[in-house]
Amino acid sequence: MKATKILILSALLSIGLGLHAQGVDDAILNSQVMYEGTARSMAMGNATGAVGGDLTAVCINPAGLGLYRSQEITFSLAPQYHFCITDYYGTSHYTQKLRATVPSMGLVIAAESSNYKPLRYFQLSIGMTRTNEFSYRQQTKGLNPASSMVDSYIQTANGIDELVNPIIDPGRYLKDNYPYDLSPAWETYLIDRFTDSLGNLYFNSPVPQGDVWQTDNITSRGRSEEWTIALATNFYDKFFFGTSLGLAHMKRISTRKYEETPNDANSNFFNWEHTEELGDTSWGVNLKIGVIYYPVSWLRVGAAWHSPTLYSIGEAWSTETQTTLKGDHGTQDYHRYLSPTLDWSYEFYTPNTFIGSMAFIIGQHGMVSADVEYMNYGASKFRFDNEEQGFKEVLKPTFNFRAGTEWRIRQYFLRCGAAYYGSPYGFGKNYGSVKKVGLGFGYSVSQETSWDFAYELTQSTTAYTPYQYYVDGQNIVEDAVRHQWRNKLVVTLKVRL
């Protein structure tokens, strides 16, 4: 059973199906942390590692919990608008999606030890912070002049030695070994086996090699979040130490519908489509340790370490293939095939993260802060039945930068910030990098209640290949380039007890 699943996984990776398989995209998706959280933190670009006094800051550096002097309840709500422009073979398509999220909520308890002893306060917090957003909709469409996804099927089938043996039943062999791609193509007559003039067996298809319109629709729902239990202490109101245990959770439901139609009305097919359904749920644990120090009254410095998060992932995946081919006299021959559902589980390890922070305090009026974050995406890895898959050859170390400022005018606060998350492919690369800018303000209604508001814009450019087809050792399928923007409005209510 183990060998069969590994063989299926290898086949899926070689053909390059869009949603499934523990590939590079999944490693990035599971490792990348794009903090959301409170309106105050998001308006400042989440550059709060040395600022503290905020639930999102506690996720970045748990020592920030040590700055609390009283109990507090926090709740945030954030409607968001996502839109995506995809370019593929000279054609652009625009999609959008609107939804509401809860980026942060939690409780802080602070207990005073003594005003005279070195140890001044103990703090405990329990909270949830959203760490990434997987909800989006995109459409890719273009006229491919050189290949069809069917060509990748044919290339794979023609490369299987067993299938050139006339004794082998291709239907049974493909069903046992390639049940999610080649077998559906075979069962719906998308590919078939023929004999050439020399008696050699080979696979071919009624779908032409190129000159086909390709449409790729992907809809995704889901998020990652972290439930954090943190403890902190305060020494002399100058040194703060904190640690936290994080329970990470990810949930994703994705649907991919890939379709091809002929550009030539005289082609031997009307259309064919391949649909993938993926659902996965992940639970993980991590440990964080942080410190903040005031060397002088106008400067705070902080450092934090985040351990790898160990995820246990359960996944369900299935495919459906439908073809409408031309029969005799132009009639329509319709075929449909549902694959079995693949249910399996595996583990994933994220990289370590190291964070250095500084905050400059400008009297009673404001502050300027900055965080630098280092992580090596190449250290991420999957483990299935004691078999490990790493990504050191593709994914590399990178830095993330965050900067923000806050200014106070009586009971009002003005904030702005920006963040740059480096490409998982290494320094100097652009694909996979993410840019964020934030603006916001706060209003203290009383000593017990305050409201914070923020607007955050996130922009990223990524690329993916709908499938892989090799000529002279090179994949000739053009990348689909995705430009994504996410607009988010955040409202946070803080009640001090």
C-alpha positions in Angstrom: 0.0 0.0 0.0 2.8 2.4 0.9 4.6 1.7 -2.4 1.4 2.3 -4.4 0.8 5.7 -2.8 4.4 6.7 -3.4 4.1 5.7 -7.0 0.8 7.7 -7.4 2.5 10.7 -5.8 5.4 10.5 -8.1 3.1 10.3 -11.1 1.1 13.3 -10.0 4.3 15.3 -9.5 5.6 14.4 -12.9 2.4 15.4 -14.7 2.0 18.6 -12.6 -1.6 18.6 -11.6 -2.7 21.8 -10.0 -4.0 21.2 -6.5 -2.5 18.0 -5.2 0.9 16.6 -4.2 3.4 17.7 -1.7 5.3 20.0 -4.0 7.1 23.3 -3.7 3.9 25.3 -3.7 2.5 23.4 -0.8 5.8 23.8 1.1 5.6 27.6 0.7 1.9 27.7 1.5 2.4 25.8 4.8 5.6 27.7 5.8 4.7 31.3 5.0 3.3 33.4 7.9 1.5 36.6 6.9 0.5 38.0 10.3 -3.0 39.6 10.4 -4.3 40.3 13.9 -5.2 43.6 15.6 -5.9 46.8 13.7 -3.1 48.5 15.6 -0.5 45.9 14.6 -1.7 45.7 11.0 -1.7 49.5 10.6 2.0 49.5 11.7 3.0 46.8 9.2 3.1 44.3 12.1 6.5 45.8 13.1 5.7 45.2 16.8 8.4 42.8 17.9 10.0 45.3 20.2 6.8 47.4 20.8 4.7 44.8 22.7 1.5 45.5 24.5 -0.6 44.0 21.8 -1.9 40.4 21.1 -0.4 40.3 17.6 2.9 41.5 19.0 2.8 38.5 21.4 2.7 36.1 18.4 5.8 37.8 16.9 7.7 38.2 20.2 6.1 36.7 23.4 8.1 39.1 25.5 5.8 41.8 24.3 3.2 40.3 26.7 5.4 41.6 29.6 4.4 45.2 28.8 0.8 44.7 30.0 -0.2 46.2 33.3 -3.9 45.2 33.4 -6.4 42.7 32.1 -7.6 43.1 28.6 -10.1 41.5 26.2 -9.6 42.1 22.4 -11.7 41.2 19.4 -11.1 42.1 15.7 -13.3 41.9 12.6 -12.1 42.4 9.1 -14.0 42.4 5.8 -11.7 41.9 2.8 -11.8 42.2 -1.0 -9.5 40.1 -3.1 -8.9 40.4 -6.8 -6.6 38.7 -9.2 -5.3 39.3 -12.7 -3.8 36.3 -14.5 -1.8 36.5 -17.7 -1.4 33.4 -19.9 -0.4 33.2 -23.6 -1.1 36.9 -24.0 -4.6 36.8 -22.5 -5.5 38.5 -19.2 -8.5 37.6 -16.9 -9.8 39.3 -13.8 -11.5 37.7 -10.8 -12.6 38.9 -7.4 -13.9 37.7 -4.1 -15.4 39.4 -1.0 -15.6 37.9 2.5 -15.3 38.7 6.2 -12.8 37.3 8.7 -11.9 37.3 12.4 -8.2 38.0 12.4 -7.7 38.2 16.1 -9.2 37.7 19.6 -7.9 37.0 23.0 -7.6 37.6 26.7 -4.7 39.0 28.8 -4.3 38.6 32.5 -1.7 40.6 34.4 -0.7 40.3 38.1 1.5 42.7 39.9 4.3 41.1 42.0 5.9 44.1 43.7 7.0 47.7 42.9 10.1 47.1 45.0 11.4 43.7 44.0 13.2 43.0 40.7 10.3 40.9 39.4 7.4 43.4 38.8 4.7 41.6 36.9 3.5 38.2 35.7 1.3 38.0 32.6 -0.7 35.2 30.9 -2.5 35.4 27.6 -4.7 33.2 25.5 -5.5 34.3 22.0 -6.0 33.5 18.4 -4.2 35.3 15.5 -4.8 34.5 11.8 -1.4 33.8 10.1 -2.5 33.4 6.4 -5.4 33.6 4.1 -6.2 31.0 1.5 -9.5 32.4 0.1 -9.3 33.5 -3.4 -10.7 33.0 -6.9 -8.8 33.0 -10.2 -9.3 32.3 -13.8 -6.5 31.6 -16.3 -7.3 31.5 -20.0 -5.3 31.5 -23.2 -4.8 30.0 -26.7 -1.9 27.6 -26.5 -0.4 27.2 -29.9 2.1 24.4 -29.1 0.5 21.8 -26.7 -2.4 20.4 -24.8 -2.5 19.0 -21.3 -3.3 15.7 -23.1 0.2 15.8 -24.5 1.6 15.4 -20.9 -0.6 12.4 -20.5 0.6 10.9 -23.8 4.2 11.6 -22.9 3.9 9.9 -19.6 2.0 6.9 -21.0 4.5 6.4 -23.9 7.3 6.4 -21.4 5.9 3.5 -19.4 7.7 0.3 -20.5 4.9 -2.0 -19.4 2.4 -0.3 -21.7 4.3 -1.2 -24.9 3.8 -4.9 -24.0 0.7 -6.1 -26.0 0.0 -8.6 -23.2 -0.6 -5.8 -20.7 -4.2 -4.6 -20.3 -3.7 -0.7 -20.3 -7.1 -0.1 -18.7 -6.3 -2.3 -15.7 -2.7 -1.1 -15.4 -3.6 2.6 -15.5 -6.4 2.1 -13.0 -4.0 0.4 -10.6 -1.1 2.8 -11.0 -2.5 6.2 -12.4 -6.1 6.3 -11.1 -6.4 10.2 -11.0 -5.1 11.3 -14.4 -4.1 8.7 -17.0 -6.8 6.2 -16.0 -9.6 8.9 -16.4 -8.1 10.0 -19.7 -8.2 6.3 -20.9 -11.7 5.6 -19.6 -13.1 8.7 -21.4 -11.3 8.0 -24.7 -9.1 11.1 -24.3 -6.1 8.8 -24.9 -6.0 5.4 -26.7 -3.4 2.9 -27.7 -2.5 2.3 -31.4 -0.1 0.3 -33.4 2.2 1.9 -36.0 3.3 0.4 -39.4 6.2 -1.4 -37.7 3.9 -3.0 -35.1 5.0 -0.7 -32.2 2.4 0.3 -29.6 1.9 4.0 -28.8 -0.6 6.3 -27.3 -2.4 9.2 -29.1 -5.5 11.4 -28.7 -8.2 13.1 -30.8 -7.2 16.4 -29.1 -4.7 18.2 -31.4 -1.2 19.1 -30.3 -1.8 22.8 -29.7 -4.2 25.3 -31.1 -6.5 24.8 -28.2 -8.2 27.3 -25.8 -7.2 26.4 -22.2 -9.2 27.7 -19.2 -8.1 27.0 -15.6 -10.5 28.1 -12.8 -9.3 27.7 -9.2 -11.5 28.5 -6.2 -10.0 28.2 -2.7 -11.4 28.7 0.8 -9.4 28.5 4.0 -7.0 30.0 6.4 -4.3 29.3 8.9 -4.4 30.6 12.4 -2.5 30.1 15.7 -4.0 29.7 19.1 -1.4 30.9 21.6 -0.9 30.4 25.3 1.9 32.8 26.5 3.6 33.6 29.7 5.8 36.6 30.4 7.6 38.4 33.2 8.9 41.9 33.8 12.2 42.7 35.6 12.8 46.3 36.8 10.5 47.6 34.0 13.5 47.2 31.8 13.9 43.5 30.9 11.0 41.5 29.6 11.0 37.7 28.9 8.2 35.7 27.4 7.5 32.2 26.0 4.5 30.7 24.3 3.1 27.4 23.1 1.3 27.7 19.8 -1.4 25.4 18.5 -1.5 26.0 14.7 -4.4 25.1 12.6 -4.8 25.2 8.8 -7.9 24.4 6.7 -8.2 24.5 3.0 -10.9 23.5 0.4 -10.0 24.0 -3.2 -11.5 23.2 -6.5 -9.7 23.3 -9.8 -11.6 23.0 -13.1 -9.4 22.8 -16.2 -11.0 22.8 -19.6 -9.8 22.7 -23.2 -11.8 23.6 -26.4 -10.6 23.6 -30.0 -9.7 26.8 -31.8 -10.5 25.0 -35.1 -14.2 24.0 -35.5 -13.1 21.0 -37.6 -11.2 19.4 -34.7 -12.1 15.9 -33.6 -13.4 17.0 -30.2 -15.8 19.5 -28.8 -14.3 20.0 -25.3 -12.9 18.1 -22.4 -12.5 19.1 -18.7 -10.7 17.8 -15.7 -11.9 18.8 -12.2 -9.9 18.3 -8.9 -11.3 18.5 -5.4 -9.0 18.9 -2.5 -9.7 19.2 1.2 -7.1 19.2 3.9 -7.0 20.0 7.6 -3.8 20.4 9.6 -2.9 20.8 13.3 0.5 21.7 14.5 2.5 22.8 17.6 5.4 25.2 18.0 7.3 27.0 20.7 8.4 30.6 20.8 10.9 32.4 23.1 11.5 36.2 23.2 13.2 39.0 25.1 12.8 42.8 25.1 15.3 45.2 26.7 15.3 48.9 27.4 19.0 50.0 27.4 17.8 53.6 27.6 14.4 55.2 27.9 14.1 56.0 24.2 15.1 52.6 22.8 13.7 49.1 23.0 15.5 46.1 21.4 14.0 42.7 21.0 14.8 39.2 19.8 12.7 36.1 19.3 13.0 32.5 18.1 10.2 30.5 16.6 10.7 26.7 16.6 9.6 24.7 13.5 5.9 24.0 13.5 5.2 20.3 13.3 2.0 19.8 11.3 0.0 16.6 11.1 -2.0 16.9 7.8 -5.0 14.9 6.7 -6.0 15.2 3.1 -8.8 14.0 0.8 -8.4 14.4 -3.0 -10.4 13.2 -6.0 -10.7 14.0 -9.8 -13.4 13.9 -12.4 -12.9 13.9 -16.1 -15.5 14.6 -18.8 -15.0 14.5 -22.6 -17.2 15.4 -25.5 -15.7 13.9 -28.7 -16.9 14.0 -32.3 -18.4 10.7 -33.4 -19.5 9.7 -36.9 -21.3 12.4 -38.9 -20.3 15.0 -36.3 -22.3 13.5 -33.4 -21.4 14.1 -29.8 -19.9 11.2 -27.8 -20.0 12.1 -24.1 -17.9 10.3 -21.5 -17.4 10.8 -17.8 -15.2 9.2 -15.2 -14.9 9.7 -11.4 -11.7 8.7 -9.7 -11.6 7.1 -6.3 -11.0 9.4 -3.3 -7.5 9.4 -2.0 -7.5 9.8 1.8 -4.1 10.0 3.5 -2.1 11.7 6.2 1.5 12.9 6.5 3.6 15.4 8.5 5.2 18.7 7.5 7.9 20.7 9.2 8.2 24.4 8.8 11.6 26.2 9.1 13.0 28.0 12.2 12.4 31.7 12.4 14.7 34.3 14.0 13.5 37.9 14.6 15.4 41.0 15.6 13.5 44.1 16.5 14.0 47.8 17.5 11.7 50.6 18.5 12.6 54.2 19.0 10.4 56.0 21.6 9.9 59.8 20.9 8.8 61.2 24.3 5.1 60.8 24.9 4.2 61.5 21.3 5.2 58.6 19.2 7.5 55.7 18.1 9.2 54.2 15.1 9.7 50.5 15.0 11.3 47.8 12.7 11.5 44.0 12.6 13.9 41.9 10.5 13.0 38.2 10.2 15.2 35.4 8.8 13.9 32.0 7.7 15.2 29.3 5.4 12.4 27.8 3.3 14.8 25.1 2.1 14.6 23.6 5.6 10.9 22.7 5.2 10.1 19.1 4.5 7.3 16.6 4.2 7.3 13.1 5.9 5.2 10.2 4.8 5.7 6.7 6.3 9.2 7.7 7.3 10.0 8.9 3.8 11.1 12.5 3.7 10.8 15.0 0.9 12.9 18.2 1.2 13.3 21.3 -1.0 16.9 22.5 -0.5 17.6 22.5 -4.2 14.7 24.9 -4.9 13.8 26.9 -1.8 16.4 29.1 -0.2 16.9 31.4 2.8 15.2 34.8 2.8 14.6 37.9 4.9 11.3 39.6 5.8 11.3 43.3 6.7 8.6 45.2 8.6 8.5 48.9 9.6 5.9 51.1 11.3 5.2 54.2 13.3 2.6 55.4 15.8 1.9 59.0 16.9 -0.4 60.2 19.7 -2.5 63.4 19.8 -4.4 63.4 23.1 -6.7 60.4 23.0 -6.1 59.8 19.2 -3.5 57.6 17.6 -2.2 57.8 14.0 -0.4 54.8 12.5 1.2 53.6 9.3 3.5 50.8 8.2 4.8 48.5 5.5 6.2 45.0 5.2 8.2 43.1 2.6 8.2 39.3 2.7 11.1 37.9 0.7 10.8 35.3 -2.1 11.0 31.7 -0.8 13.3 31.1 -3.8 16.1 33.2 -2.3 17.6 36.6 -2.2 17.2 38.7 -5.4 14.1 36.7 -6.5 10.7 38.3 -7.0 8.3 35.4 -7.5 6.6 34.6 -4.2 7.5 37.8 -2.5 4.7 39.7 -0.8 4.3 43.5 -0.1 2.0 45.0 2.5 1.2 48.6 3.4 -1.1 49.7 6.3 -2.7 52.9 7.5 -4.9 53.3 10.6 -6.0 55.3 13.6 -7.1 54.6 17.2 -9.4 56.4 19.6 -9.5 55.9 23.4 -13.1 56.3 24.5 -12.1 56.0 28.1 -9.4 54.3 30.2 -11.3 51.1 29.9 -12.3 51.1 26.2 -10.6 51.9 22.9 -11.3 51.4 19.2 -8.7 50.8 16.5 -9.2 50.9 12.7 -6.8 49.9 9.9 -6.6 49.5 6.2 -4.1 47.0 4.8 -3.2 46.4 1.1 -1.4 43.2 0.2 0.2 42.6 -3.2 2.0 39.6 -4.6 3.0 38.2 -8.0 3.5 34.5 -8.4 3.5 32.0 -11.3 2.5 28.4 -11.9 2.5 26.0 -14.8 -0.9 24.4 -15.5 0.9 21.2 -16.6 4.3 20.1 -17.9 5.2 19.0 -21.4 8.8 18.5 -22.3 10.5 19.0 -25.7 14.3 18.4 -25.8 14.3 18.2 -22.0 12.6 21.6 -21.6 9.1 22.3 -20.4 7.5 24.3 -23.2 4.3 25.3 -21.4 4.2 29.0 -20.6 3.8 30.0 -17.0 0.5 31.6 -15.9 1.5 34.8 -14.0 -0.8 35.8 -11.1 -1.0 39.4 -9.8 -3.0 39.4 -6.6 -4.2 42.2 -4.4 -6.0 41.9 -1.1 -7.8 44.9 0.5 -8.6 44.5 4.2 -10.4 46.8 6.7 -9.9 45.9 10.3 -11.8 47.0 13.4 -10.5 46.1 16.9 -12.3 46.6 20.2 -10.1 46.6 23.4 -11.7 46.5 26.8 -9.5 46.8 29.8 -10.8 45.1 33.0 
